[in-house]
Amino acid sequence: MLVREFLKKDPASAREGKSVAETRELMEENNFRIIFVVDNEEKLVGFLTYDSIKDQPGEKTIDSYLSRSTLHAEETDTIDKAVSIIKEYSLMVLPVVDSERRLVGVLTPGRLFEEFSDLLNFGQGGFWITLPCREPGDLEKIISVLNNQDVELLSLLSAGKAEDRKVIVKVAEVEDGESLKQSLAEVV
């Protein structure tokens, strides 16, 4: 999965040289605490926080208050890479650029949560079962039980290191969930 599948496109941005007053107004109207700054070619040059300009004279340009951070993701990066950046730096928003460093979107933890919630069928009924999965054939056994009992698989996750790997499955509602859990526990 690539970053471009998850980003919020066409983010509001400020252009270098813009006045503090204009930028502050844009940020206040949109309730932004941070805004990304681009040059005349829409290339990312940094970011600006609301706190850094809120008390500054309106006629000044934002350039003096700009943080020239290079932290970003490219739209062709894997989502794993972008999530790692967000986690490592505790970011609330990560700018996304194209191959020429033009700002094309942003990623936020909230947006990622929404997308992954949809992918994992959160809020769609059914229930989760966590099972150990230490042997190469365990996953096949789990799928076989689900197929034999005509259970609809909604999501499947694998987590942990090889010696402590778990498989987490979400299945549609079934008449006897405890019986299904027992059948799955017997094969792994």
Secondary structure in CASP SS format (residue, H / E / C, confidence):
PFRMAT SS
TARGET T0000
AUTHOR 0000-0000-0000
METHOD secondary structure of the structure
MODEL  1
M C 1.00
L E 1.00
V H 1.00
R H 1.00
E H 1.00
F C 1.00
L C 1.00
K E 1.00
K E 1.00
D C 1.00
P C 1.00
A C 1.00
S E 1.00
A E 1.00
R E 1.00
E C 1.00
G C 1.00
K C 1.00
S E 1.00
V H 1.00
A H 1.00
E H 1.00
T H 1.00
R H 1.00
E H 1.00
L H 1.00
M H 1.00
E H 1.00
E H 1.00
N H 1.00
N C 1.00
F C 1.00
R C 1.00
I E 1.00
I E 1.00
F E 1.00
V E 1.00
V E 1.00
D C 1.00
N C 1.00
E C 1.00
E C 1.00
K E 1.00
L E 1.00
V E 1.00
G E 1.00
F E 1.00
L E 1.00
T E 1.00
Y H 1.00
D H 1.00
S H 1.00
I H 1.00
K C 1.00
D C 1.00
Q C 1.00
P C 1.00
G C 1.00
E C 1.00
K C 1.00
T E 1.00
I H 1.00
D H 1.00
S H 1.00
Y H 1.00
L C 1.00
S E 1.00
R C 1.00
S C 1.00
T C 1.00
L C 1.00
H C 1.00
A E 1.00
E E 1.00
E C 1.00
T C 1.00
D C 1.00
T E 1.00
I H 1.00
D H 1.00
K H 1.00
A H 1.00
V H 1.00
S H 1.00
I H 1.00
I H 1.00
K H 1.00
E H 1.00
Y H 1.00
S C 1.00
L C 1.00
M C 1.00
V C 1.00
L E 1.00
P E 1.00
V E 1.00
V E 1.00
D C 1.00
S C 1.00
E C 1.00
R C 1.00
R E 1.00
L E 1.00
V E 1.00
G E 1.00
V E 1.00
L E 1.00
T C 1.00
P H 1.00
G H 1.00
R H 1.00
L H 1.00
F H 1.00
E H 1.00
E H 1.00
F H 1.00
S H 1.00
D H 1.00
L H 1.00
L C 1.00
N C 1.00
F C 1.00
G C 1.00
Q C 1.00
G C 1.00
G C 1.00
F E 1.00
W E 1.00
I E 1.00
T E 1.00
L E 1.00
P E 1.00
C C 1.00
R C 1.00
E C 1.00
P C 1.00
G C 1.00
D H 1.00
L H 1.00
E H 1.00
K H 1.00
I H 1.00
I H 1.00
S H 1.00
V H 1.00
L H 1.00
N H 1.00
N H 1.00
Q C 1.00
D C 1.00
V C 1.00
E C 1.00
L E 1.00
L E 1.00
S E 1.00
L E 1.00
L E 1.00
S E 1.00
A E 1.00
G C 1.00
K C 1.00
A H 1.00
E H 1.00
D H 1.00
R C 1.00
K E 1.00
V E 1.00
I E 1.00
V E 1.00
K E 1.00
V E 1.00
A C 1.00
E C 1.00
V C 1.00
E C 1.00
D C 1.00
G H 1.00
E H 1.00
S H 1.00
L H 1.00
K H 1.00
Q H 1.00
S H 1.00
L H 1.00
A H 1.00
E H 1.00
V H 1.00
V C 1.00
END
